[in-house]
Amino acid sequence: MLIQITIGSLDSSWTLHLFNMSSFCVQKSREEKEFEEEDGGFPHLDNGDGTVQPIGEPLRSPFHEGTVGVIQTLVLREHKLVWNSSARTWTDSKRVLHQHVNAVPFNLLGVNKAFVRVLCPLEATGPNMEIVHEKFHQANYGFTDLTGQYLCGEKPKGHLETEEMLKVGASLTAVGELILDTDGLPKIRPPTDGSEYFLSTDGFETLRLEQEGKAGVFRVLACVCALAGVALLMWAGRRYYRQLKLWWEQENMRSEFELMGAGEEENGVEVPENVCVICLSNPRGCVLLDCGHVCCCFHCYQALPQPICPICRQNIKRVVPLYQA
């Protein structure tokens, strides 16, 4: 797997390649080296790791004084019991009543005061933020409320209030497109080629293993789907072969009966008393097994809506031609 991250400006471009998401290799041109020497060196963050530092005023928790961060999520969820008529029991149900997300600009601070500004953090996958506040408000209701709940099939349990925050000073790993903006500051943003943008608090190695695990799951699912497709094709082919084989047997039997009828006409054999009980025109020419009745011609047998003997109503398992000497 090869992910290409481009650091570009008007006069120079840096290309950063990540091989197998485990090691970096930076290729620089002569102009880039001159630019780096003049600018005093380009800030470096190992694998995009650093600590979170806000650019301006950080976000403050309304529930805990002194808790500050750069990304804040406030969620209010409703929990209730819903009557399941098919299972004849009460099942848990929850839904989000209100959700609000706040974010302020921040940098990833590395060693030697090197930093990278993180752009569009709300568009990234992750990060797994820390829950700094969680409180459940129990629902209170009286006798009339209980009666209404049993009639409508819903019993409110309460509301869960949570606050998640990416704290200042937390360790963060960013994987995206690294650019050198016109203001001379290095910034990381969502890749312009449509690749996924990651912000993770679990570290680069954990993120790599997680993505490899997901890729392995998709490969397994692809193999399972391929095997299912092959099995479906084999089943359809076998079914078509059985139908074709049955058609061949019926055609061979019909040809045999036609040859037998043609031979009787050539010999001038006419047996009006052995006429078919269905069409009353063709001679009886087949034996229905297992009952053994000789009552119809082969054409009328093929026209039967169900393989049942017209005399005794037993199931017809097979048919053999009748030869009259």
C-alpha positions as CSV (number, residue, x, y, z in Angstrom):
1,M,0.0,0.0,0.0
2,L,1.5,3.4,-1.0
3,I,0.2,6.7,0.3
4,Q,1.6,9.8,-1.2
5,I,1.5,13.1,0.8
6,T,2.6,16.2,-1.1
7,I,4.0,19.3,0.5
8,G,3.8,22.0,-2.2
9,S,4.3,25.8,-2.8
10,L,4.4,27.9,-5.9
11,D,8.1,27.4,-6.6
12,S,8.9,24.1,-4.9
13,S,7.2,20.8,-4.0
14,W,8.1,18.1,-1.4
15,T,7.0,14.5,-1.9
16,L,6.5,12.3,1.1
17,H,5.9,8.6,0.6
18,L,4.6,6.3,3.2
19,F,5.5,2.6,2.5
20,N,3.3,0.0,4.2
21,M,2.3,2.8,6.6
22,S,5.4,2.1,8.7
23,S,8.4,4.3,7.4
24,F,8.8,7.6,5.8
25,C,11.1,8.5,2.9
26,V,11.5,12.2,1.9
27,Q,12.8,13.1,-1.6
28,K,14.0,16.7,-2.0
29,S,15.2,18.6,-5.0
30,R,18.1,21.1,-5.1
31,E,15.7,24.0,-4.8
32,E,14.0,22.4,-1.8
33,K,17.4,22.0,0.0
34,E,18.2,25.6,-0.6
35,F,14.8,26.7,0.7
36,E,15.3,24.5,3.8
37,E,18.8,26.0,4.5
38,E,17.5,29.6,4.0
39,D,14.4,29.0,6.2
40,G,16.3,27.4,9.0
41,G,15.0,23.9,8.4
42,F,11.5,22.4,8.0
43,P,9.7,21.3,11.1
44,H,9.6,17.5,11.5
45,L,7.1,15.3,13.3
46,D,7.8,11.6,13.5
47,N,4.9,9.8,11.8
48,G,2.7,12.9,12.2
49,D,2.7,12.5,16.0
50,G,2.6,15.5,18.4
51,T,0.8,17.0,21.3
52,V,-2.3,19.2,20.9
53,Q,-1.9,22.9,21.4
54,P,-4.6,25.5,20.7
55,I,-3.7,28.5,18.5
56,G,-6.0,30.8,20.5
57,E,-8.4,30.4,23.3
58,P,-9.2,26.8,24.0
59,L,-12.7,25.3,24.6
60,R,-13.7,25.0,28.3
61,S,-16.0,22.4,29.8
62,P,-19.2,23.7,31.2
63,F,-19.3,20.9,33.8
64,H,-15.7,20.7,35.0
65,E,-13.7,23.8,35.7
66,G,-10.2,23.8,34.4
67,T,-10.9,21.1,31.7
68,V,-9.9,22.6,28.3
69,G,-9.6,21.2,24.8
70,V,-9.7,21.9,21.1
71,I,-12.7,19.6,20.0
72,Q,-15.8,19.3,22.1
73,T,-18.9,17.1,21.6
74,L,-22.0,17.6,23.7
75,V,-24.7,14.9,23.3
76,L,-28.1,14.4,24.9
77,R,-29.6,10.9,24.4
78,E,-33.1,9.7,25.3
79,H,-33.3,6.2,26.7
80,K,-36.6,4.4,26.9
81,L,-38.3,0.9,26.8
82,V,-40.4,-0.1,23.8
83,W,-42.9,-2.9,23.9
84,N,-42.0,-5.6,21.3
85,S,-45.3,-7.3,20.4
86,S,-43.7,-10.2,18.5
87,A,-41.2,-11.1,21.3
88,R,-43.8,-10.1,24.0
89,T,-41.1,-8.2,26.0
90,W,-39.7,-4.7,26.6
91,T,-36.6,-3.8,24.6
92,D,-34.2,-0.9,25.2
93,S,-34.2,2.0,22.7
94,K,-32.2,5.2,22.5
95,R,-32.0,8.2,20.2
96,V,-30.0,11.4,20.0
97,L,-32.1,14.4,21.0
98,H,-29.4,17.0,20.6
99,Q,-25.7,17.0,19.5
100,H,-23.4,19.9,19.3
101,V,-19.8,19.9,18.1
102,N,-17.3,22.7,18.8
103,A,-13.8,23.0,17.5
104,V,-11.0,25.6,17.6
105,P,-7.8,25.8,15.5
106,F,-4.9,23.9,16.9
107,N,-1.4,22.7,16.2
108,L,0.5,19.4,16.7
109,L,3.6,20.3,18.7
110,G,6.6,18.0,18.2
111,V,10.1,18.0,19.5
112,N,12.2,21.2,19.5
113,K,9.0,23.3,19.2
114,A,8.3,22.0,15.7
115,F,4.6,22.1,14.8
116,V,2.1,21.4,12.1
117,R,-1.3,23.1,12.0
118,V,-4.3,20.7,11.6
119,L,-6.9,21.7,9.2
120,C,-10.5,20.5,9.0
121,P,-10.3,18.2,12.1
122,L,-14.1,17.5,12.0
123,E,-13.7,15.9,8.5
124,A,-11.2,13.3,9.8
125,T,-11.9,9.7,11.0
126,G,-11.5,9.9,14.7
127,P,-10.1,10.9,17.1
128,N,-11.4,8.8,20.0
129,M,-12.0,11.6,22.5
130,E,-12.1,11.3,26.2
131,I,-15.4,11.4,28.1
132,V,-15.1,14.2,30.6
133,H,-18.7,14.3,31.8
134,E,-21.5,11.7,31.9
135,K,-24.7,12.0,33.8
136,F,-28.0,10.2,33.6
137,H,-31.2,12.0,34.5
138,Q,-33.8,9.6,35.7
139,A,-37.3,10.1,34.5
140,N,-40.0,10.7,37.1
141,Y,-43.7,9.8,36.5
142,G,-46.8,9.0,38.4
143,F,-49.6,6.5,38.2
144,T,-51.4,8.2,35.3
145,D,-48.0,8.3,33.4
146,L,-47.6,4.5,34.0
147,T,-51.1,3.9,32.6
148,G,-50.3,5.9,29.5
149,Q,-47.0,4.2,29.0
150,Y,-48.6,0.7,29.0
151,L,-51.3,1.9,26.6
152,C,-48.8,3.5,24.1
153,G,-46.1,0.9,24.5
154,E,-43.3,3.2,25.5
155,K,-41.7,3.7,29.0
156,P,-39.1,6.6,29.2
157,K,-36.1,5.7,31.4
158,G,-34.4,9.1,31.3
159,H,-31.8,11.2,29.5
160,L,-28.0,10.7,29.3
161,E,-25.9,13.8,29.1
162,T,-22.3,13.3,27.9
163,E,-19.4,15.5,27.0
164,E,-16.4,14.3,25.0
165,M,-13.3,16.4,24.5
166,L,-9.9,16.3,22.9
167,K,-7.9,17.8,25.7
168,V,-5.0,20.2,25.3
169,G,-1.7,18.4,25.6
170,A,-3.1,15.1,24.4
171,S,-1.0,12.9,22.1
172,L,-2.4,12.9,18.6
173,T,-1.4,11.2,15.3
174,A,-2.4,12.8,12.0
175,V,-2.4,11.1,8.7
176,G,-3.3,13.2,5.7
177,E,-1.9,15.5,3.0
178,L,0.9,17.8,4.3
179,I,1.3,21.1,2.6
180,L,3.4,24.3,2.9
181,D,0.9,27.1,2.8
182,T,1.5,30.6,1.3
183,D,2.0,31.9,4.8
184,G,5.0,29.6,5.2
185,L,3.4,27.4,7.8
186,P,3.2,23.6,7.4
187,K,-0.3,22.3,7.5
188,I,-2.0,18.9,7.3
189,R,-5.4,18.6,5.7
190,P,-7.7,16.0,4.1
191,P,-6.1,14.4,1.0
192,T,-7.3,16.0,-2.2
193,D,-7.2,12.6,-4.0
194,G,-10.1,11.4,-1.9
195,S,-8.1,9.2,0.5
196,E,-9.2,8.9,4.1
197,Y,-8.1,11.5,6.6
198,F,-7.1,10.2,10.1
199,L,-6.7,11.7,13.5
200,S,-6.0,9.2,16.2
201,T,-5.1,9.3,19.9
202,D,-4.0,5.7,20.0
203,G,-0.7,6.2,18.2
204,F,0.5,5.5,14.7
205,E,1.3,1.8,15.2
206,T,-2.2,1.1,16.6
207,L,-3.8,3.0,13.7
208,R,-1.7,1.0,11.2
209,L,-2.7,-2.3,12.8
210,E,-6.4,-1.3,12.9
211,Q,-6.4,-0.4,9.2
212,E,-4.6,-3.7,8.4
213,G,-7.2,-5.5,10.4
214,K,-10.0,-3.8,8.5
215,A,-8.3,-4.6,5.2
216,G,-8.0,-8.2,6.3
217,V,-11.8,-8.3,7.1
218,F,-12.6,-6.9,3.7
219,R,-10.3,-9.5,2.0
220,V,-12.1,-12.3,3.9
221,L,-15.5,-10.9,2.9
222,A,-14.4,-10.7,-0.7
223,C,-13.2,-14.3,-0.6
224,V,-16.5,-15.4,1.0
225,C,-18.5,-13.5,-1.7
226,A,-16.4,-15.0,-4.4
227,L,-16.9,-18.5,-3.0
228,A,-20.7,-17.9,-2.7
229,G,-20.7,-16.7,-6.3
230,V,-18.9,-19.8,-7.5
231,A,-21.3,-22.0,-5.5
232,L,-24.3,-20.2,-7.0
233,L,-23.0,-20.6,-10.5
234,M,-22.3,-24.3,-9.9
235,W,-25.8,-24.8,-8.5
236,A,-27.4,-23.0,-11.5
237,G,-25.2,-25.1,-13.9
238,R,-26.2,-28.3,-12.2
239,R,-29.9,-27.4,-12.2
240,Y,-29.7,-26.5,-15.9
241,Y,-27.9,-29.8,-16.7
242,R,-30.6,-31.7,-14.9
243,Q,-33.3,-29.9,-16.8
244,L,-31.5,-30.5,-20.1
245,K,-31.0,-34.1,-19.3
246,L,-34.7,-34.5,-18.5
247,W,-35.5,-32.8,-21.8
248,W,-33.2,-35.2,-23.7
249,E,-34.8,-38.2,-22.0
250,Q,-38.3,-37.0,-23.0
251,E,-37.2,-36.3,-26.5
252,N,-35.7,-39.8,-26.9
253,M,-38.8,-41.4,-25.5
254,R,-41.0,-39.3,-27.8
255,S,-38.9,-40.4,-30.8
256,E,-39.1,-44.0,-29.7
257,F,-42.9,-43.8,-29.5
258,E,-43.1,-42.1,-32.8
259,L,-41.0,-44.8,-34.4
260,M,-43.1,-47.5,-32.8
261,G,-46.3,-45.8,-34.1
262,A,-44.9,-45.4,-37.6
263,G,-44.0,-49.2,-37.6
264,E,-47.5,-50.1,-36.6
265,E,-49.0,-48.0,-39.4
266,E,-46.6,-49.6,-42.0
267,N,-47.7,-53.0,-40.8
268,G,-51.3,-52.0,-41.1
269,V,-52.1,-52.7,-37.5
270,E,-55.3,-51.1,-36.3
271,V,-56.6,-51.9,-32.9
272,P,-59.6,-49.7,-32.3
273,E,-60.3,-51.3,-28.9
274,N,-56.9,-50.1,-27.6
275,V,-57.6,-46.5,-28.3
276,C,-56.3,-43.9,-25.9
277,V,-58.8,-43.1,-23.2
278,I,-57.9,-39.3,-23.3
279,C,-57.8,-38.4,-27.0
280,L,-59.8,-41.4,-28.3
281,S,-57.8,-41.3,-31.6
282,N,-54.3,-42.6,-31.0
283,P,-53.6,-46.2,-29.9
284,R,-52.4,-46.8,-26.4
285,G,-48.6,-46.8,-26.5
286,C,-47.2,-46.5,-23.0
287,V,-47.2,-48.3,-19.7
288,L,-47.6,-46.2,-16.6
289,L,-45.5,-47.4,-13.7
290,D,-45.7,-48.3,-10.9
291,C,-49.4,-49.0,-11.3
292,G,-48.9,-50.7,-14.6
293,H,-52.0,-49.3,-16.4
294,V,-52.0,-49.1,-20.2
295,C,-54.5,-46.4,-20.9
296,C,-53.1,-43.5,-23.0
297,C,-50.7,-42.5,-25.8
298,F,-47.4,-40.8,-25.1
299,H,-48.6,-37.4,-26.4
300,C,-51.5,-37.4,-23.9
301,Y,-49.2,-38.5,-21.1
302,Q,-47.0,-35.5,-21.8
303,A,-50.1,-33.3,-21.8
304,L,-51.1,-34.4,-18.3
305,P,-51.1,-31.4,-15.9
306,Q,-49.7,-33.7,-13.1
307,P,-47.9,-37.1,-13.4
308,I,-50.9,-39.0,-12.1
309,C,-52.5,-42.1,-13.7
310,P,-55.9,-41.2,-15.2
311,I,-57.3,-44.6,-14.1
312,C,-56.2,-45.1,-10.5
313,R,-54.8,-41.6,-9.6
314,Q,-51.5,-43.0,-8.4
315,N,-48.3,-41.0,-9.0
316,I,-46.5,-41.9,-12.2
317,K,-42.8,-42.6,-11.5
318,R,-41.7,-43.6,-15.0
319,V,-43.1,-44.6,-18.4
320,V,-42.1,-47.3,-20.8
321,P,-43.2,-47.9,-24.3
322,L,-45.7,-50.6,-25.1
323,Y,-44.8,-53.0,-28.0
324,Q,-47.7,-54.9,-29.5
325,A,-46.8,-58.1,-31.4
